[in-house]
């Protein structure tokens, strides 16, 4: 439901905040479905990172599959660097900054 009513329209409208909110809600919903198996909405290793990112104002936060990777959508590289510097001493984790690949799929022959 969120995919069609919030995520897709927000992408088309380039509404970063709306997309981030919808992504977070989707991740919580999926996490709730697996909470019995992973001990909560997020794995015990991931929940601290989610809480830290949310406290830093990152709206679009989620867990990659069963974790332990946590990701957050941040509007700009400069803001991401500032957040990274503030949180790197709060958590024992490797923090990577990456940007989206804004092009379609590519098929190549091996």
N, C-alpha and C positions, 0 to 999 in steps of 0.2 A: 504494500500500500504506500509506504513512504517513498519508495522508488518512483512511483508514478505521480504522486501528488506533491512531493516536495523536492526530491533530489533532481529529477530530470528537468522540471521547470526552472529550478534555481541555476542549473548549469546553463540552460538556454538563455536565461536572463543575466548570467554572470554575477549572481548574487552569492558572494563568498560566505557571508554570515548565515544565510538561510541554508545553503548546502552543508555547511559545517554543523549546524544544529541538527539537520536531518540525519547526517552521517552518524553523529553521536547517538541519536535516538535509535537508529538502526542497529548500531553496535551493541547498545544496551539490550535491545530486544533479542538479538541473536545470543548474546551472553546469557540472558535469562533462560533461554531454551537449553543451554548446555551447563547451567550452573550446578546441577546435581553431579555432573561428571568432573567439573573443574574446580569445585569448591567455592563458587560464587560467580558473579557476572564476568569477572576476569580471573585469571589464574592468580594464585597467591603471590607469584613473582611479579605479576604485571599490575596489580591493583595499586600499589604504591606509586608507580610511574604515572598511571592515569590520574590519580589524585593530585600529584605535584603539577602535572601539565594543566589540569583544570584550574588549580589555584593560581597559576601564572596567566590565566585568561585565555588559554587555548580551548576553543569551543569544539572543534572537530577532532576528537580523540577516539582511538579505537585500538583493538587488539587484532593482530594478524593471526588468523586461524586460531589455534590453541595456544598462541603465545610462544615464547615469551616476548616477541617483538610487539612494542607499542608504538603507535605513530600519532602524530598531531599535525593538523593542517594549520599553517601560519601564513599570513598574507604576504610577507616579504622576507627576503633573505636577511636584511638588517635586523628585523624584529626577531627572527629565528635565532640569530647569533646572540642577541641580548638575552633571550630566554634561556638558551643553551648555557651561557655563562652563569646565569643565576642558579640554574638547577644542577650543574655538574658536580657541585660539592654536596648536594643533598641526597644523591642516590649513587649507588655503586652499579653503574651501567655504562655501556659504550653508547655514546650519542653520535648519531650521524645526521648530517643535513643533506637533503636531496631535493631535487626539483622534479615536477611531473614531466613526463614525455608527452607533449601535446601534439601528437600526430597519430595517425591510424596504425593499424597492425601492419607488419611487414612479413612477407613470406619469402624465404630464401631456400635455395637448394643446397644441399651439402654434398 
